[in-house]
Amino acid sequence: MNLINGISLKSKFALFVAGVIMISFFIVKTILLFRFGEYSEVTNWFEFLSILFFIPSFLTVVLEFIELTKKEMIRREGMEMILNDSNLVSKADDKGKITYVNEKFIEVSKYDRDELIGQDHSLLNSGTHNKSFWTDMYLETVRDKKIWNKMVTNVNKFGEEYIVNSWIMAHFNNKGKLNGYTSVRQDVTELVKTLEDIKQKDVYLEHAAKIIRHDMHSGINTYLPRGIKSLKRRLSEEKIKELKIDKPLQLIEDGLFHAQKVYSGVYEFTNLVKHNSQMNKKPCDIKFILDDYLRLTAYKNQVLLDEKLPKNLEVNEPLFCTAIDNLIRNGLKYNDSKTKWVKVYAENEYLYIEDNGRGMSQEEFELLSQPYTRKEGQKESGTGLGLNICIEILKEHGFTITSHKLDNGTKLKIKI
């Protein structure tokens, strides 16, 4: 049926013509056989013309069937080559003795072909899996006639463990008797090790997050504010001015305020480390929260915040401000103009951050968005992580960002 669906319109028409001729020929011969009619010059010509037109129609279909069969065979051979090149393939008889292994199997197991043929797969048993594990494999493949798929830890010739994602299928003859097995395995040792490494680092990261959330909270939100309040209670305003510590004290208070803002962002960011965590968002006046976040920065006067910024946008305030502030600082940092500025404004469903710096195209933006990536020859210092973190924060909000290079600067477009 698949081959018929695969043939060309020309061959389908030829098949139809051949079918019509064959049916017509059968009807005429039946009429003549049962003497419902007599042979004549017309019937002779009909038989001759039927054969004459049937042969080319039939050949057209047969030749295309042959061509399609060849292509199918080539496709299957190609699939087998891919399978053999990328997987460990083995075959075993009904007793489980190995009858065939491919080169990939030999490469990973470190055994020679002669050392494997005739042996049981238990030769590779690492002892990791219990007896019931293999009983389930037998029952699923032989009793249920299904393909068994599990992750298996094996050992090679030198006792080194390797991990394979295994598919095992049993074969049966026409009477339902077990003939043997075919096994296809993918070597996933490095992938599993990488995942385990990531999992371990996640544990470290979550532990570090807990330390930051607890210990920074104690210092920034408890001990330092109490210390400043206690100091101010013990010193009158006149005494503070007399000791000339009013400005240093103000700097400490401003520094603490800024640190608390940063800590809020860190707290929210580390909160996302937890499994199945969700970002806390609330409606915010964007100009107000950005003004408040930037008010103590040295570059506040270089930032122009439009009055028409959204007044009720759902965001996580600390994280959103952290991301926008990072984009603002980039606009000022990578800027060779004498009068540096960054404008933040909104139009329709977009928030724009525009600067008069060097300019950055979408292609450069995508490149620099990768972790630890920096532009070649860049004189400014940095880790290459800021932009990546900003994008991830905006993504958590459901926002997308693109970059457009202007004649003099960059316009970042955030869909909100």
N, C-alpha and C positions, 0 to 999 in steps of 0.2 A: 504493500500500500504506500509506503514511504517513497519507493522508487517511482511509482506512477505519479505521485504528487510532485516529484522532482523533475519529471521530463518536460521538455519544451512544448509550447503550444503547437508547433509544427508536428511533433511526434504524437501528441494527443489527437490531432486531426487525422494523422495517418492511421493511428490505432482505431479511431472511429470508422474510417473508410474500410479498413481491413475487416472490422467486425461486421459492418453492413454487407460487404461482399460475401463473407463466409456464411452469414445467416441466409442471404438470398440464394447462394449456391446450394446450401443444405435444403432449403424449401423446394427448389426446382428439382433436385435429384430425388427428393422424397416423392414428389408428384409423379415423376417418370418411373420410379421404382414400383409404386403401387398402381401403375398404368392408369393414372387419372389424366394422363396426357401422353403424347407420342414424341419420339425424337424427330427433330426436323433441322433444317439448316439454321433456323433461329436459335434453337437450343444449343446446337453445336457452337455457334458464334458466342452465345452467352457464356458457355463453359470456358471457351478460349479467352474471352475478354476478362472474365472473372479472375482466372489464373494470372493473366497478364498484369492486371492492376493490383491484385493481391500481393504479388511478390515484392514490388518496390515499397509498398506501404508497410508490409511486414518487416522488410529489411531495415527500413528507416527506424522503426521502433526497436528492433533487436540491436542494431548498432549503437543506438543511444543508451539502451539498457547496459550494454557491454561497457561503454564509456563511463557511465555513472557507477557501475560496479568497480571499475578500476580506480576511480576517484575515491570511492568509499574505502577500498582496500588501502590506498595510499594514505588516506586520512587516519585510518585505524593504525597503520604502521607508524605514522607520525606520532599519534597519541601514545603508542607503546614505547617509542623512543624517548618521548618526554618523560613518561612514567619511569622508565629504566634509568634515565639520567638524573632524575631528581629524587627518587625513592629507593628504599631497600626492598627488593622483590625476591620472594622465595616461594618454592613449591614443595609440598610434602606428600607422601603416599598415605594410604588409609591408616597406616600404623604410626604416622607422624614423623617418619624418617625423611630427611631432606633429600629431594631429588634434583633441585635446581636453585641456584642463587645467582643474582646479577652482580656486576662489578661494584656497584654502590654498597651492596651488602658486604662484600669482601673488604672493601675499603674501610668501612666503619667497624666491622667486627674484628678486623686485623688477622683473621684466619685465612689460610689458603683454601682454594676451592676443594682440593682433595681432602682437607681436614674437616670440611663441612658436609660434603655429600655422604649420605648414609647415616649421618648422626641425627640425634633427636635435638629439637630446639632447646631442650633443657641444658644443652651445652652452654647456652648464653644466659641461663637463669642466674639472677643476682641474689635470689633469696628474699627480695623485697616484698614479693607478693605471696600471700598464703595459698593453701591448697584450694580453698573455695573460689578464689579468683579465677583459677584455671578451670575449675569445674563449671563455673558459669560460662566460660568461653566455649567449652565443649557442648553444653546443653543448648546454648543459643545458636551455635553454628550447625550442629548435627541434628538435635531434636527439633528445634524451631526453624531450621533452615534459613537463618537470618545472617546478616553480616555483623560480626562482633567488632566493636570499636572501643579501645581503651588506651590510656597512656601506660606504657610498660617500661620499667627500668631493667636494662640488660647489662651484662659485663662483656668486655671484649677479651681477646686472647690473653692480654696482660693484666686482667683483673680490674680494668678501669671501667667505671660505670658510664653508660650513655642511655639517654631517654628517647624513646620512639613513640610516636602516635601510631597505633597499630590498627589495621583493618584485616580481619581474617574471614575467609569464606570457604565453606565446605563444598565439594563437588560430588554429585551422585550420578549413577548410570540410569538407564531407562527403567530398571526395576527398583530404583530407589535405594540401591546399595551405595555406601560411602566409597568414593574413588580416591579422594585425597583433599588437600587444602591448598589454597593460594593465599599468601600473606603480602600485604603492601604496608610499608612502614615509612614514616617521615622522621628523620633525625631532628629532634627539637631540643637537644641538650643545651645549646647556647641560649635559645629562647627562654627555656625554663630557668636557667641560671640568671639571665637578665631580669626576668620577672621577680625572682626571689630577691635579687639585689635591690630592685625598685621597692618591693614590699618592705625590706629591711630599712631602706632609707626613709620610707614613709613613716615607719615606727620612730626613727630618730627625729624626723621632722615634727611629728605630732608631739613627741616628748619635748622638743625644743620650744614648740608653740605653747605648751602648758607652762613651761618655765617662764617664758616671756610674759604670758598673760597673767601669771600669778605674781612673779617678782617685780616686773615693771609696774604693775598696778599698785603694789604696796609702796614702792618708792615714789612714783609720780603722783598718785592720787591720794596717798595717805601721809607718808612721812614728810615729804617736802612741803606740802601745803600747811601741815601742822607746825613745822619748824618756822616757816615764814610768819604765820599768824602769831606764834609764841614770841618771836623776836619783836614784832611790831607792837605787841601788848606791853613788852618790857621797856620799849623805847618810845618816848613821846615824839611827835612830829618835829618839835624844836630840837630835841636831842639828835634825831636822825639827820637834820640839816646841819646841826653843829658838828657832828662827826663826819659830815660830808659823805654819807652812805645812801642818800636818797636815790641818786641815779643808779649806783650799783644794785640797790635793792629792787629798783624798778626793772632793771635788766634781768635780774633773777626771776622776778614775777612774770615778765614777758617771755623769758626762756621757758619757764615752767608751763605757761599757757600753750606755747608752741609745741612743747614736748607732749603735753596732754592731747593735743590735736593729732600729732603723729602717732601717739600710742593708740588713739581711737581707731585709726586706719589699720595699724598693725593688729590690733585686737580683732577687728572685723575680718581681716585677711586670713589670720591664723584660724579663725572660726570655721573657714571654708575647708580646712584640712580634715575636719571631722567627717566621717562617712555619712552620706545622705543629708549633709547640712544644706540649709537654704539661706540665701542672703536676706537680711532684714532690710526692708525698704519702707519709706514713708514719703508722702508729698512734701516737696521742699521748694522754697523760693530760691532759685539758682543764684541770682545776683547777691542775695543776702548771705547765703552760706559761703560763697566764694569770697565775698568782701571780708567776712569774718575770718576765713582761713588764711587770707593773704595779708591781713592788716598789719602784721608784725614783720613781714618779709622785707628785705632790703630793696626788692624790685617792685613793690606795690605800685609805685607811681608810674611804672612803665607798662602797667596792665590797664587796658580800657575795657570796662565791663558795661555792656549796653543795658539801658534801662528796660528794654523789652525782652529780657531773658525770661524763660518760663517761670511762672510763679507757683506752679503746682505739679512739678514733675516728680514722679516716683523714683527715688534713688536711695542708695545707702550713703548717707552724707559723708562720713569719713573717707570711704573708699572712692566715691565719685570725686570729691575734692582732691584727694591724693593723685588720681589719674589726670585730672585737668591741670593741676599745679605742675605735674611732671611735664606735660605737653607745653605749658607756658614757659617753663624754665628752658626746655629744649629750644623754643623759638627765640629766646633771649641769648642762650649760650652759643648756639651755632649761628651767630649773627655778627657781621663785620660792619654794620652801619654805625655811623656816629651817634645817631639818635635811635636807639633800639626801642621797639614797642611791639606789643601783642594785643590784638583786639579779640574779645569774646562776644559773639552776638548770635542771634537766632533768626531764622527765616523759615516759615512753614513748619515742616517736621524735622528740621535740621538745626544742629548747633554748630557754629563755625568758630575755629580758632585760627586767626590769620596773623602772620608776622611779616616783618620786612627784612628777613634774614637771607641766607644763601639759596633757599628754595630746595624743595625735595619732591621728586616725581613719585608716582604710585609704585613704579618699579623699585626705586631706591627705598621707599617706605616699606615694601614687602621684604626686601633684603635685610634692612636694619631692624625689622620686627622679630627676626630670629634671635633666640637667646645667645648672648655673648658675641654678637656680630657688631663689628665697628667698621666705619668707612675707611678705606685705605688712605693713608697719609693724613688722617685726622689728628690735629694738634691737641684738641681738648681731651682731658682725661675722662674716664668713665668705665663702667663695667660691661656695657652692652646689654643691660637687662631692663633698663627703665621703660623703653618703648614697648617691649614685650609684656611687661607687667601691666602697663596702661591698657593695652589692647585686651588682655585677659579680664581686667576689671570691667571694662566697657562691655565685653562679651557676656559676662555674668549678669549684667543689667539688661541684656537683650539688645544692646546698641551695636552698630557697625560703624567703622571709621575708614575713610579713604583720604588720600593725599593728592593735592593738585599744585603743581609748580607754577608760580606766577612769574611775571617779568622781574619782579623784585620781591621775592619772599615765597611763603608757603601758605596754602589755605587747607586746613584739615576740616573735613566734613563728617560730622557725626550724626547718623540717622537715629533719632530718638522716638 
